[in-house]
Amino acid sequence: MVLDDLAVPIVLAPLAGGPSTPELTAAVSEAGGLGFLASGYLSAETTRDRIEAVRELSSRPFGVNVFVPDDSSPDPQAVAAYRDRLRAWADQRGGTIGEPQTTDDDWDRKLELLTADPVSVVSFTFGCPSREVIESLKAAGSEVWLTVTNPDEAAEARGAGADVLVAQGAEAGGHRASFVDRPGLPVYGLLALLQILARTESLPLVASGGIATGAGLAAALCVGARAGQCGTAFMLCPEAGTSPAHREALRSGTDTALTRAFTGRLARGIRNEFMDEHSDRAPIAYPQLHYVTAPLRKEARERGDAGAINLWAGEAHQLAEERPAAEMVQSLAAEAREALETSRRLID
């Protein structure tokens, strides 16, 4: 198992949508953790190119994250009404909005790529692939990790043949990995979720959500995780593709909130004008709303307007540091060792 061979129990979150780069993936793996490459929103060809770029930079294991297609059918009238609202808002600011689209994120071709040219780990977000998909990837030589947000999803993932469960707590930045987004979705804190899954599941657990320090990593390990998955903690690293406006927001003490305003799927980001203005009107409609707001967000990033960008970040984002990724891995590991030793002394 890949987790057994890591020098340090640190996993890089995939960070789809910009921050993920081959350089960041390779740097984390070279430092002894497990780097992940995001394939979300990318074509199979671009994913292949980025996999090749990671391999040119590092010979160590790394993983690729894939979005499971959303097969829900949102209310077209609700989508149209929200788009009209956004059009009026964007027109006042000289912005552009797009058309709602339904895509499978190049699902079949990505699976073909990853079975023909396997990587060490393939992880999935937004759902549980079929047993056939999981078995084909395992037969090709990859481990399969599934991201879960509650005990029912964990049981389903185990039943489908997952090798590892990535337990995503409410503190995590970016999209909730829930298999189905719905009203009243239960949102477990990381420590609560880990404690439950440590009792109910036998698969190895990777903790994800709000881990920004070695002490936070140590806490997750104490509760039952085999490793901690960190995302926001790496977004200020020079290797990350985080935009300048997003970097500036990460340095602030502004709080975060959960919203569907940007993409139609529940996600955690730093509060800004767009989120505050539209969160209470956004329907559950992913990926349709992702494509509606994509041009607006792209324009905002280009002009450095943080008020209209999806500033995905975990609750502990103000703890992120600007340092090379390898230094971040080493620092987190050293702090975790110190925290664990301190805990032992206190107990003794």
C-alpha positions as CSV (number, residue, x, y, z in Angstrom):
1,M,0.0,0.0,0.0
2,V,1.2,3.5,-0.9
3,L,0.6,4.8,2.6
4,D,3.0,2.3,4.0
5,D,5.8,3.6,1.8
6,L,5.5,7.3,2.6
7,A,8.3,8.9,4.5
8,V,5.8,11.3,6.1
9,P,2.0,10.9,6.4
10,I,1.2,13.9,4.3
11,V,-1.0,13.9,1.2
12,L,-1.5,16.9,-1.1
13,A,-5.2,17.6,-1.8
14,P,-5.9,17.7,-5.6
15,L,-6.8,21.5,-5.7
16,A,-8.7,21.5,-9.0
17,G,-9.4,24.7,-10.8
18,G,-6.0,26.4,-10.9
19,P,-3.8,25.7,-7.9
20,S,-2.9,22.2,-9.0
21,T,0.3,22.0,-11.0
22,P,2.8,19.3,-11.9
23,E,5.4,21.2,-10.0
24,L,3.5,21.2,-6.8
25,T,2.5,17.5,-7.2
26,A,6.1,16.5,-7.8
27,A,7.5,18.7,-5.0
28,V,5.3,17.1,-2.4
29,S,6.1,13.6,-3.5
30,E,9.8,14.3,-3.7
31,A,9.7,15.6,-0.1
32,G,8.3,12.2,1.1
33,G,4.6,12.8,1.0
34,L,2.1,11.8,-1.7
35,G,1.4,14.5,-4.3
36,F,-1.9,14.6,-6.2
37,L,-2.7,16.0,-9.6
38,A,-6.2,17.3,-10.2
39,S,-7.9,16.3,-13.5
40,G,-11.2,18.1,-12.7
41,Y,-12.2,20.5,-15.5
42,L,-9.3,19.2,-17.7
43,S,-9.5,17.1,-20.9
44,A,-8.0,13.7,-21.0
45,E,-5.3,15.0,-23.2
46,T,-4.3,17.8,-20.8
47,T,-4.4,15.3,-17.9
48,R,-2.0,13.1,-19.9
49,D,0.3,16.0,-20.5
50,R,0.3,16.9,-16.8
51,I,1.0,13.3,-15.8
52,E,4.0,13.3,-18.1
53,A,5.2,16.6,-16.6
54,V,5.1,15.1,-13.1
55,R,7.0,12.1,-14.2
56,E,9.7,14.3,-15.7
57,L,10.1,16.0,-12.4
58,S,9.8,13.0,-10.0
59,S,10.1,9.3,-10.1
60,R,8.1,8.9,-6.8
61,P,4.5,7.8,-6.5
62,F,1.7,10.3,-7.0
63,G,-2.0,10.2,-7.6
64,V,-4.6,11.7,-10.0
65,N,-8.0,12.8,-8.8
66,V,-11.1,12.4,-11.0
67,F,-14.6,13.9,-10.7
68,V,-17.4,11.4,-10.9
69,P,-20.0,12.8,-13.3
70,D,-23.2,14.2,-11.7
71,D,-26.3,12.6,-13.2
72,S,-28.8,14.7,-11.4
73,S,-31.4,16.8,-13.3
74,P,-31.7,20.3,-11.9
75,D,-34.8,22.4,-12.3
76,P,-34.3,24.3,-15.6
77,Q,-36.5,27.1,-14.5
78,A,-34.5,27.6,-11.3
79,V,-31.3,27.6,-13.4
80,A,-32.7,30.1,-15.9
81,A,-33.9,32.4,-13.1
82,Y,-30.5,32.3,-11.4
83,R,-28.7,33.0,-14.7
84,D,-31.0,36.0,-15.3
85,R,-30.1,37.3,-11.8
86,L,-26.4,36.8,-12.5
87,R,-26.7,38.5,-15.9
88,A,-28.1,41.7,-14.3
89,W,-25.4,41.6,-11.7
90,A,-22.6,41.1,-14.2
91,D,-24.0,43.8,-16.6
92,Q,-23.6,46.3,-13.8
93,R,-19.9,45.5,-13.6
94,G,-19.1,44.9,-17.2
95,G,-18.7,41.2,-16.7
96,T,-19.7,38.1,-18.8
97,I,-21.7,35.1,-17.9
98,G,-21.9,31.8,-19.8
99,E,-24.5,29.2,-20.7
100,P,-25.4,26.3,-18.5
101,Q,-23.8,23.0,-19.7
102,T,-24.0,19.4,-18.7
103,T,-20.7,17.5,-19.2
104,D,-19.2,14.3,-17.8
105,D,-15.7,15.9,-17.5
106,D,-14.3,13.6,-20.1
107,W,-15.0,10.7,-17.8
108,D,-14.6,7.7,-20.2
109,R,-11.4,9.0,-21.8
110,K,-9.8,9.7,-18.5
111,L,-10.6,6.2,-17.3
112,E,-9.1,4.8,-20.5
113,L,-6.0,6.9,-19.9
114,L,-5.6,5.8,-16.3
115,T,-6.0,2.1,-17.1
116,A,-3.7,2.2,-20.1
117,D,-1.0,4.3,-18.3
118,P,-1.6,3.8,-14.6
119,V,-0.4,6.0,-11.8
120,S,0.1,4.9,-8.2
121,V,-3.3,6.2,-6.9
122,V,-6.5,7.2,-8.5
123,S,-8.9,9.1,-6.2
124,F,-12.5,10.0,-6.9
125,T,-14.6,13.0,-5.8
126,F,-18.4,13.6,-6.1
127,G,-19.5,10.0,-6.1
128,C,-18.7,6.3,-5.9
129,P,-17.7,4.7,-9.2
130,S,-19.0,1.3,-10.1
131,R,-17.2,-1.8,-8.9
132,E,-16.3,-2.5,-12.5
133,V,-14.5,0.9,-12.8
134,I,-12.7,0.4,-9.5
135,E,-11.6,-3.2,-10.4
136,S,-10.3,-2.1,-13.8
137,L,-8.1,0.5,-12.2
138,K,-6.8,-1.9,-9.5
139,A,-6.1,-4.5,-12.2
140,A,-4.0,-1.9,-14.0
141,G,-1.9,-1.4,-10.9
142,S,-3.5,1.6,-9.2
143,E,-4.9,1.9,-5.7
144,V,-8.3,3.5,-5.6
145,W,-9.2,6.1,-3.0
146,L,-12.7,7.4,-2.5
147,T,-13.5,10.7,-0.8
148,V,-16.4,10.4,1.6
149,T,-18.2,12.9,3.8
150,N,-20.4,10.7,6.0
151,P,-20.7,7.1,7.3
152,D,-23.2,6.0,4.7
153,E,-20.8,7.1,1.9
154,A,-17.9,5.3,3.6
155,A,-19.9,2.0,3.6
156,E,-20.9,2.4,0.0
157,A,-17.2,3.1,-1.0
158,R,-16.0,0.0,1.0
159,G,-18.7,-2.1,-0.7
160,A,-17.6,-0.9,-4.2
161,G,-14.0,-2.0,-3.5
162,A,-12.1,1.1,-2.4
163,D,-8.6,0.7,-1.0
164,V,-8.6,3.9,1.1
165,L,-11.2,6.3,2.4
166,V,-10.4,10.0,2.3
167,A,-12.6,11.4,5.1
168,Q,-13.5,15.0,4.3
169,G,-14.6,17.2,7.2
170,A,-16.7,20.3,7.2
171,E,-13.6,22.4,7.6
172,A,-12.2,21.6,4.2
173,G,-11.9,24.2,1.5
174,G,-13.4,23.7,-2.0
175,H,-16.3,21.5,-3.0
176,R,-17.9,19.1,-0.6
177,A,-17.2,15.7,-2.0
178,S,-20.6,14.4,-1.2
179,F,-21.9,11.6,-3.5
180,V,-25.2,13.5,-3.8
181,D,-25.6,17.2,-3.2
182,R,-29.0,17.9,-1.7
183,P,-30.8,20.3,0.7
184,G,-30.1,19.7,4.4
185,L,-26.9,17.8,3.6
186,P,-25.2,16.5,6.8
187,V,-21.8,18.2,7.3
188,Y,-19.6,16.3,9.8
189,G,-16.6,18.0,11.4
190,L,-13.4,16.1,10.6
191,L,-12.6,14.8,14.1
192,A,-16.2,13.6,14.6
193,L,-16.2,11.9,11.2
194,L,-12.8,10.2,11.8
195,Q,-13.9,8.9,15.2
196,I,-17.0,7.3,13.7
197,L,-15.2,5.8,10.7
198,A,-12.4,4.5,12.9
199,R,-15.1,2.4,14.7
200,T,-17.2,1.4,11.7
201,E,-14.7,0.9,8.9
202,S,-11.6,-1.3,8.5
203,L,-10.1,0.5,5.5
204,P,-7.2,3.0,6.0
205,L,-8.3,6.6,6.5
206,V,-6.8,9.8,5.2
207,A,-8.0,12.9,7.0
208,S,-9.0,16.0,5.0
209,G,-10.2,19.4,6.3
210,G,-8.6,22.3,8.1
211,I,-5.2,20.6,8.5
212,A,-2.8,23.5,8.3
213,T,-0.2,22.8,11.0
214,G,1.7,19.9,12.4
215,A,-0.4,19.9,15.5
216,G,-3.5,19.6,13.3
217,L,-1.9,16.7,11.5
218,A,-1.0,15.0,14.8
219,A,-4.6,15.4,16.0
220,A,-5.9,13.6,12.9
221,L,-3.4,10.8,13.3
222,C,-4.3,10.3,16.9
223,V,-8.0,10.0,16.0
224,G,-7.3,7.2,13.5
225,A,-6.1,8.6,10.2
226,R,-3.1,7.1,8.5
227,A,-2.2,10.4,6.9
228,G,-3.5,14.0,6.6
229,Q,-4.5,15.5,3.3
230,C,-3.6,19.2,3.1
231,G,-4.8,21.6,0.4
232,T,-5.1,25.2,1.5
233,A,-1.8,24.9,3.5
234,F,0.0,24.5,0.1
235,M,-1.9,27.2,-1.9
236,L,0.7,29.9,-1.1
237,C,3.6,27.8,-2.2
238,P,5.5,29.2,-5.2
239,E,4.8,25.9,-7.1
240,A,1.0,26.3,-6.8
241,G,-1.0,27.9,-9.6
242,T,-3.1,30.0,-7.1
243,S,-4.0,33.4,-8.7
244,P,-2.6,36.6,-7.1
245,A,-6.0,37.8,-5.9
246,H,-6.7,34.4,-4.4
247,R,-3.3,34.5,-2.6
248,E,-4.1,37.8,-1.2
249,A,-7.4,36.6,0.2
250,L,-5.7,33.6,1.8
251,R,-3.5,35.9,3.8
252,S,-6.5,37.7,5.2
253,G,-8.5,36.8,8.3
254,T,-11.8,36.9,6.5
255,D,-14.0,34.0,7.5
256,T,-15.2,31.2,5.2
257,A,-18.7,29.9,4.4
258,L,-20.4,27.2,2.5
259,T,-22.0,28.3,-0.8
260,R,-23.5,27.0,-4.0
261,A,-23.4,30.4,-5.6
262,F,-20.4,29.8,-7.9
263,T,-21.0,26.3,-9.2
264,G,-24.3,24.9,-8.0
265,R,-22.6,22.5,-5.7
266,L,-21.8,23.1,-2.0
267,A,-18.3,24.4,-1.5
268,R,-16.3,26.3,1.1
269,G,-14.6,29.5,0.3
270,I,-13.6,32.9,1.7
271,R,-16.6,35.2,1.9
272,N,-16.7,37.9,-0.7
273,E,-19.2,40.1,-2.5
274,F,-20.4,37.5,-4.9
275,M,-20.9,34.9,-2.2
276,D,-22.8,37.3,0.1
277,E,-25.0,38.5,-2.8
278,H,-26.0,35.2,-4.4
279,S,-25.7,32.3,-1.9
280,D,-29.3,32.4,-0.8
281,R,-30.6,32.2,-4.4
282,A,-28.3,29.5,-6.0
283,P,-30.1,26.2,-6.9
284,I,-28.4,22.8,-6.7
285,A,-27.2,22.6,-10.3
286,Y,-23.7,21.3,-10.9
287,P,-22.0,21.5,-13.3
288,Q,-24.5,23.8,-15.0
289,L,-23.8,26.8,-12.8
290,H,-20.1,26.2,-13.0
291,Y,-20.2,27.0,-16.7
292,V,-22.6,30.0,-16.2
293,T,-20.1,31.7,-13.8
294,A,-16.9,30.5,-15.4
295,P,-16.4,33.5,-17.7
296,L,-17.2,36.0,-15.0
297,R,-14.7,34.3,-12.6
298,K,-12.0,34.2,-15.3
299,E,-12.3,37.9,-16.0
300,A,-12.2,38.7,-12.3
301,R,-9.0,36.7,-11.9
302,E,-7.4,38.4,-14.8
303,R,-8.1,41.9,-13.4
304,G,-7.4,40.9,-9.8
305,D,-11.0,41.3,-8.5
306,A,-11.3,39.0,-5.5
307,G,-15.0,40.1,-5.1
308,A,-16.1,37.8,-8.0
309,I,-13.8,34.9,-7.6
310,N,-14.5,31.5,-6.0
311,L,-11.9,31.9,-3.2
312,W,-11.9,28.2,-2.2
313,A,-10.2,27.8,1.1
314,G,-10.4,25.8,4.4
315,E,-11.4,27.3,7.7
316,A,-7.8,27.6,8.8
317,H,-6.7,29.4,5.6
318,Q,-4.9,32.2,7.6
319,L,-2.4,29.7,8.7
320,A,-1.1,29.0,5.2
321,E,2.5,30.1,4.7
322,E,4.5,31.3,1.7
323,R,7.3,28.7,1.5
324,P,8.4,26.1,-1.0
325,A,6.3,22.9,-0.9
326,A,9.2,20.7,0.2
327,E,9.8,23.0,3.2
328,M,6.1,22.9,4.0
329,V,6.1,19.1,4.0
330,Q,9.1,19.0,6.2
331,S,7.7,21.6,8.6
332,L,4.4,19.8,9.0
333,A,6.1,16.5,9.6
334,A,8.5,18.0,12.2
335,E,5.7,19.9,14.0
336,A,3.5,16.7,14.0
337,R,6.3,14.7,15.6
338,E,6.8,17.3,18.3
339,A,3.0,17.5,19.0
340,L,2.7,13.7,19.3
341,E,5.7,13.6,21.7
342,T,4.2,16.4,23.8
343,S,0.9,14.5,23.9
344,R,2.7,11.3,25.1
345,R,4.4,13.3,27.9
346,L,1.1,14.8,29.0
347,I,-0.5,11.4,29.1
348,D,2.4,9.8,30.9
